[in-house]
Amino acid sequence: MEVPDQNTMERGFFIGLLLSPFAVCAQEPYFPPLVGNTWETVDPASLGWCTYSIPPLLELLDDNGTKAFILLKDGRIAMEHYFGTFTQDSSWYWASAGKSLTAFLVGMAQEDGLIDINTPSSDYLGTGWTSLTPAQEEAITVRHQLTMTTGLDDSNDPDCTTPECLTYLATPGTRWSYHNAPYTLLDGVIEGATGQDLNNYLFSNLTLRTGITGLYVQAGYNNVFVSKARSAARFGLLAMNGGTWNTTPILGDPAYFAAMTTPSQALNPAYGYLWWLNGDDGFMVPGVQFLFPGSFMPHAPLGSYNAMGKNGQFINVVPQQGLVLVRMGNAPGDGAMVPFLFNDAIWEKLNDVLCSGTGVAGMQAPTMQLYPNPADEHVSIRWEAGIGSGSITVYDALGRVVHTASVHAGRIELDLHGTTPGVYSIHLHTSAGSSVQRFVKE
């Protein structure tokens, strides 16, 4: 095992049924027994899926270091594949996908009356957990830790949790930044509030009630959650059902669950309480103080909420379609701290399996062709004529904009001189819909 350095029902599938852009609708979910390996399966062919598209999806996963892939449909296993020597009984790290689990535990502790996320973090961590003045430290709340808006300076070692590393940069709530240290200290908030070790609290309050097994393991400053792939799928199923396991409320506070899985602040609309939200109002990425337009996963369903971590640890939850996607494995090679592009590439292939359109919000996307690919000094982009005007935006693997252009015809050529070799994503937005393609600059 490798360890790296680091609904509400109202929001659940009933409303999702009305809003779903695809034909893959959710039904009453199945829940596996709390112990053992029994888990009902469903044949993708019986769902009317395009099963001939499964091999290209598996090839993409295998070619990009995947160790485990699970797809649940209404709680039943529709696809489960392990690669190499990895098996159903192998354990793997969640990396930052574990943040979403921590947010869930905080909500459980608040429901039990042990935490109030609107109170200062120092109520649970003690005073002096930062190098700030007492007044500055008192202004940081647990909610700020959950939303990545503490205002603490992340420019040095973003993992370091000692007071010397936690210095003032901005007023809490005024700056969004993907800062690991304040998140990691939520573990101390839980322990300070509950009087229990983090793993003991998880076991007694979550494992015994849902069958989600695993442990937080310390790696440097970080506590990294490690489990089998099916435990990740169980957590996704629990989240898909709004915090209720079968008929047992595990996180029974609908207000907290809704806040956790909807935009938690105005700075980054793609972020809830430590969950990534696939919407169309823009998104920020780790390490960059810029709001990018559109969705960070154009091929994935809008409205999904996602636990996402380093090297491609994904738990994608799509209540409106009754889907949970789990991917564990090594880095896919797109170079990003949270590899949005690879997760989106999985959905691009998965849409073929689901016999779904691949445009944003389920619109029929204009066909876009790139050549040559891989490219050297130029890349030509073509699409159908008559789709109307629009724009093209090119992003690098870190989500940074490297080129924008207005489009009025069916072809444009991009000059790649001076562009760093790597993987790039081209987003075409027109009145007829949107499309995304990737190319490699050699």
C-alpha positions in Angstrom: 0.0 0.0 0.0 1.3 3.4 -1.0 0.6 6.5 1.1 1.5 9.8 -0.6 2.6 13.0 1.1 -0.3 14.2 0.9 -29.8 14.1 0.2 -31.0 16.2 1.8 -33.8 14.2 0.2 -34.8 17.6 -1.2 -31.6 17.8 -3.1 -31.6 14.1 -3.7 -32.8 12.0 -6.5 -36.5 13.0 -6.5 -35.7 16.6 -7.6 -32.8 15.1 -9.7 -35.3 13.1 -11.6 -36.9 16.3 -12.8 -33.7 18.1 -13.6 -31.7 15.3 -15.1 -30.3 16.1 -18.5 -29.8 12.5 -19.4 -32.2 9.5 -19.8 -30.4 7.5 -17.0 -32.8 8.1 -14.2 -32.5 7.1 -10.5 -34.7 4.7 -8.7 -35.1 3.5 -5.1 -31.5 2.6 -4.1 -30.2 -0.8 -2.9 -27.9 -1.0 0.1 -25.5 -3.9 0.7 -25.4 -5.6 4.1 -23.2 -4.0 6.7 -20.8 -6.9 6.9 -19.4 -9.4 4.3 -18.8 -9.1 0.6 -22.4 -9.6 -0.6 -23.4 -6.8 -3.0 -26.1 -7.1 -5.6 -25.0 -6.4 -9.2 -26.8 -5.3 -12.3 -26.0 -6.1 -15.9 -25.2 -3.0 -17.9 -27.0 -4.5 -20.9 -30.2 -4.9 -18.9 -30.0 -1.1 -18.2 -30.0 -0.5 -22.0 -26.4 0.8 -21.9 -24.1 0.7 -24.9 -22.0 -2.1 -23.7 -19.7 -2.1 -26.8 -18.3 1.2 -25.4 -17.1 -0.5 -22.1 -13.7 -1.7 -23.5 -12.6 1.9 -24.5 -13.4 3.1 -21.0 -11.5 0.3 -19.4 -8.5 0.9 -21.7 -8.5 4.6 -20.7 -8.5 3.5 -17.0 -5.8 0.9 -17.5 -3.5 3.2 -19.5 -3.6 5.8 -16.7 -2.6 3.9 -13.7 -6.0 2.9 -12.4 -6.1 0.2 -9.7 -9.8 0.1 -8.9 -12.9 1.3 -10.7 -16.5 0.8 -9.5 -19.7 2.2 -10.9 -22.9 1.9 -8.9 -26.4 2.2 -10.5 -29.0 2.8 -7.8 -26.7 1.1 -5.3 -26.0 -2.0 -7.3 -22.7 -2.7 -8.9 -22.9 -2.2 -12.6 -19.2 -2.2 -13.2 -16.3 -3.3 -11.0 -12.8 -3.8 -12.3 -9.4 -4.1 -10.7 -6.1 -3.7 -12.6 -2.7 -5.4 -12.2 -2.3 -7.1 -8.8 -4.9 -4.9 -7.1 -7.9 -6.8 -5.9 -11.2 -6.3 -4.1 -9.4 -6.8 -0.8 -6.6 -4.3 -1.5 -6.5 -1.0 0.3 -5.5 2.4 -1.1 -5.3 6.0 0.0 -8.1 8.5 -0.7 -5.7 11.5 -0.6 -7.9 14.7 -0.6 -11.0 12.7 -1.4 -10.9 12.1 2.3 -11.7 15.7 2.9 -15.3 15.0 1.9 -15.4 12.2 4.5 -14.1 14.6 7.2 -16.8 17.2 6.3 -19.4 14.4 6.8 -17.9 13.6 10.2 -18.0 17.2 11.2 -21.7 17.3 10.2 -22.4 14.3 12.4 -20.7 15.8 15.4 -22.6 19.0 14.9 -25.9 17.1 14.7 -25.0 15.4 18.0 -24.5 18.9 19.6 -20.8 18.6 20.0 -19.7 21.1 17.3 -21.1 24.4 16.1 -19.4 25.2 12.9 -20.1 28.9 13.3 -18.0 29.2 16.4 -14.3 29.9 16.5 -12.0 27.0 15.7 -10.1 27.8 18.9 -13.0 26.6 20.9 -12.0 23.1 19.9 -8.3 23.5 19.1 -7.4 25.7 22.0 -5.9 29.2 21.7 -2.6 29.7 20.0 -3.1 27.2 17.2 -2.0 29.9 14.8 0.6 32.8 14.9 -2.2 35.3 14.6 -3.2 37.9 17.1 -5.9 36.6 19.5 -8.5 38.7 17.7 -7.5 37.5 14.3 -7.5 33.9 15.4 -10.9 34.2 17.1 -12.3 35.3 13.7 -11.6 31.9 12.1 -14.5 29.5 12.5 -14.9 25.9 11.7 -17.0 26.9 8.7 -14.0 28.7 7.3 -12.0 25.5 7.6 -14.7 23.6 5.8 -14.9 26.1 3.0 -11.1 26.8 2.5 -11.6 30.5 3.4 -9.6 30.8 6.6 -7.4 33.6 5.2 -4.3 31.9 6.4 -1.2 32.2 4.3 -0.6 29.1 2.1 2.4 30.5 0.2 5.0 28.5 2.2 4.3 24.9 3.2 0.6 24.4 2.7 0.6 21.1 4.7 2.4 22.5 7.8 0.0 22.6 10.8 2.3 24.2 13.4 1.5 27.7 14.6 4.7 29.1 13.0 3.3 28.1 9.6 -0.1 29.5 10.1 0.2 33.2 9.5 -2.3 35.9 8.5 -2.9 36.8 4.9 -6.5 37.9 4.6 -9.7 38.4 6.6 -11.5 35.0 7.0 -14.2 34.5 4.3 -12.7 36.9 1.8 -10.2 34.6 0.0 -10.7 31.0 -1.2 -7.5 28.9 -1.3 -7.0 25.2 -1.4 -5.0 25.1 1.9 -4.4 21.6 3.4 -3.2 22.7 6.9 -6.5 24.3 8.1 -8.4 21.3 6.7 -6.1 18.8 8.5 -6.7 20.6 11.7 -10.4 19.7 11.4 -9.3 16.3 12.7 -8.3 18.1 15.9 -11.6 19.9 16.0 -13.5 16.6 15.9 -11.2 15.1 18.5 -11.5 18.2 20.8 -15.2 18.3 20.5 -16.0 14.6 20.8 -13.3 13.5 23.2 -12.5 10.6 20.9 -9.6 9.7 18.6 -10.6 10.3 15.0 -10.5 6.7 14.0 -12.6 5.7 17.1 -15.2 8.3 16.3 -15.4 7.1 12.7 -15.7 3.4 13.7 -18.4 3.9 16.3 -20.4 6.4 14.4 -19.9 5.4 10.7 -18.4 2.0 10.3 -20.8 0.1 12.6 -23.8 1.8 10.9 -22.8 1.7 7.2 -20.1 -0.9 6.8 -17.6 1.8 5.7 -14.3 0.5 6.9 -10.9 2.1 6.8 -8.4 4.2 8.8 -6.9 7.6 8.9 -3.1 7.1 8.7 -0.7 9.9 9.5 1.6 10.9 6.6 3.7 13.8 7.5 1.4 16.6 8.7 -1.6 14.9 7.0 -4.1 12.3 8.1 -4.8 10.2 5.0 -7.8 7.9 4.8 -7.1 4.4 3.6 -9.7 1.8 2.6 -10.8 -0.7 0.1 -12.6 0.5 -3.1 -15.9 -0.9 -1.9 -15.8 1.3 1.2 -15.4 4.3 -1.0 -18.4 3.1 -3.0 -20.4 2.8 0.2 -19.5 6.4 1.1 -20.6 7.5 -2.3 -23.9 5.6 -1.9 -24.4 7.2 1.5 -23.9 10.6 0.0 -26.1 9.9 -2.9 -28.9 9.1 -0.5 -28.5 12.3 1.4 -26.7 10.9 4.4 -29.2 8.1 5.1 -28.1 4.5 4.9 -31.1 2.4 3.8 -33.7 3.8 6.2 -31.2 4.9 9.0 -30.2 8.6 9.1 -26.5 8.8 9.5 -26.2 12.5 8.9 -29.8 13.5 9.7 -29.3 17.3 9.4 -30.7 18.2 6.0 -29.6 21.8 6.3 -26.0 20.8 6.8 -26.0 18.2 4.1 -27.5 20.7 1.6 -24.9 23.3 2.6 -22.1 20.7 2.2 -23.1 19.8 -1.3 -24.0 23.2 -2.7 -21.8 26.3 -3.1 -20.6 27.3 0.4 -19.3 30.8 -0.5 -19.4 33.2 -3.4 -15.7 33.0 -4.2 -15.6 29.5 -5.7 -19.0 28.3 -6.7 -17.6 24.9 -7.4 -16.8 24.2 -3.7 -19.1 23.1 -0.9 -17.9 21.9 2.5 -14.8 20.0 1.2 -16.8 18.7 -1.8 -16.2 19.7 -5.4 -19.4 20.7 -7.2 -19.8 20.3 -10.9 -21.8 23.3 -12.0 -21.7 25.9 -14.7 -21.1 29.1 -12.7 -17.3 28.9 -12.8 -14.6 27.2 -10.7 -11.3 27.9 -9.0 -8.4 25.4 -8.9 -5.7 24.8 -6.3 -2.9 27.3 -6.4 -4.6 29.8 -8.7 -6.5 32.9 -7.6 -8.7 33.1 -10.7 -12.3 32.1 -11.4 -12.5 30.0 -14.6 -15.8 30.1 -16.5 -18.0 27.1 -16.9 -17.7 23.6 -15.5 -14.5 21.9 -14.4 -15.9 18.6 -15.8 -17.9 19.5 -19.0 -18.6 15.9 -19.8 -19.9 15.0 -16.3 -23.4 15.6 -15.2 -24.1 19.1 -13.8 -25.2 18.9 -10.2 -22.9 16.1 -9.3 -20.8 16.5 -6.1 -17.4 14.9 -6.0 -14.8 13.8 -3.5 -11.5 14.3 -5.4 -7.9 13.8 -4.4 -4.3 13.8 -5.6 -3.3 11.3 -8.2 -6.9 10.7 -9.3 -8.7 9.4 -6.3 -12.4 10.1 -7.2 -15.8 9.5 -5.7 -18.4 11.1 -8.1 -22.0 11.2 -6.8 -24.8 11.8 -9.3 -28.1 11.6 -7.4 -30.3 12.6 -10.4 -29.0 9.5 -12.2 -28.5 7.2 -9.3 -24.8 6.8 -10.1 -21.7 6.6 -8.0 -18.3 6.4 -9.6 -15.1 5.4 -7.8 -11.6 5.4 -9.2 -8.5 4.7 -7.2 -4.9 4.5 -8.5 -1.7 6.1 -9.4 -1.4 9.6 -11.0 -2.9 9.7 -14.5 -0.2 12.0 -15.7 -2.0 15.2 -16.4 0.1 17.0 -13.8 -2.7 18.6 -11.8 -3.0 18.5 -8.0 -6.7 17.6 -8.4 -6.8 16.0 -11.9 -10.0 17.4 -13.3 -9.1 16.6 -16.8 -8.7 12.9 -16.2 -11.9 12.7 -14.2 -13.6 14.5 -17.1 -12.0 12.1 -19.6 -13.5 9.2 -17.7 -16.9 10.7 -18.0 -16.4 11.3 -21.7 -16.0 7.6 -22.2 -18.6 6.7 -19.6 -21.2 8.8 -21.5 -20.7 6.5 -24.4 -21.4 3.6 -22.2 -24.5 5.3 -20.8 -25.6 6.1 -24.4 -25.7 9.7 -23.3 -24.8 13.0 -25.1 -21.5 14.6 -24.1 -22.4 18.3 -24.2 -22.6 20.6 -21.2 -26.0 20.1 -19.5 -26.8 17.3 -21.9 -27.0 19.5 -25.0 -26.0 18.0 -28.3 -22.5 19.3 -28.6 -21.1 20.5 -31.9 -18.5 18.1 -33.3 -15.0 19.4 -33.0 -12.0 18.0 -34.7 -8.3 18.7 -33.9 -5.3 17.9 -36.1 -2.6 17.1 -35.9 -2.8 15.5 -32.5 -0.2 15.3 -31.0 0.7 18.7 -32.3 4.0 20.5 -32.7 3.9 24.2 -33.5 0.3 24.5 -34.7 -3.1 22.8 -34.1 -6.1 23.3 -36.4 -9.6 23.1 -34.9 -12.7 22.5 -37.1 -16.4 22.2 -36.2 -19.6 22.2 -38.1 -20.5 25.4 -40.0 -23.7 27.2 -39.1 -23.5 26.7 -35.4 -23.3 30.5 -34.7 -20.6 32.5 -33.0 -18.9 31.6 -29.8 -15.6 31.3 -28.2 -12.7 28.9 -27.7 -10.7 28.7 -24.5 -7.5 26.5 -24.1 -6.5 25.3 -20.6 -3.3 23.6 -19.5 -3.3 20.6 -17.2 -3.4 22.9 -14.1 -6.6 24.6 -15.4 -4.8 27.8 -16.4 -6.1 29.7 -19.5 -3.4 29.8 -22.1 -5.4 31.0 -25.1 -8.8 32.5 -25.9 -10.4 33.4 -29.2 -13.8 34.3 -30.6 -15.1 32.1 -33.4 -17.3 33.0 -36.3 -16.5 30.3 -38.8 -15.9 26.6 -38.8 -12.2 26.6 -38.4 -9.4 28.2 -36.5 -5.6 27.6 -36.2 -3.7 28.0 -33.0 0.0 29.0 -32.9 1.7 26.8 -30.3 5.1 28.4 -30.5 6.5 28.9 -27.0 3.8 26.6 -25.5 5.2 24.1 -22.9 4.8 20.4 -23.9 2.0 18.7 -22.2 -1.7 17.9 -22.2 -4.2 20.8 -23.1 -8.0 21.0 -23.1 -9.9 23.1 -25.7 -13.4 24.2 -24.7 -15.7 25.3 -27.6 -18.7 27.3 -26.4 -21.5 28.2 -29.0 -25.2 28.8 -29.0 -25.7 25.2 -30.2 -23.9 23.8 -27.2 -20.4 23.1 -25.9 -17.7 20.6 -26.6 -14.3 19.7 -25.2 -11.4 18.1 -26.8 -7.8 17.4 -25.6 -4.6 17.5 -27.5 -0.9 16.8 -26.7 1.8 19.4 -27.4 5.0 17.6 -28.1 
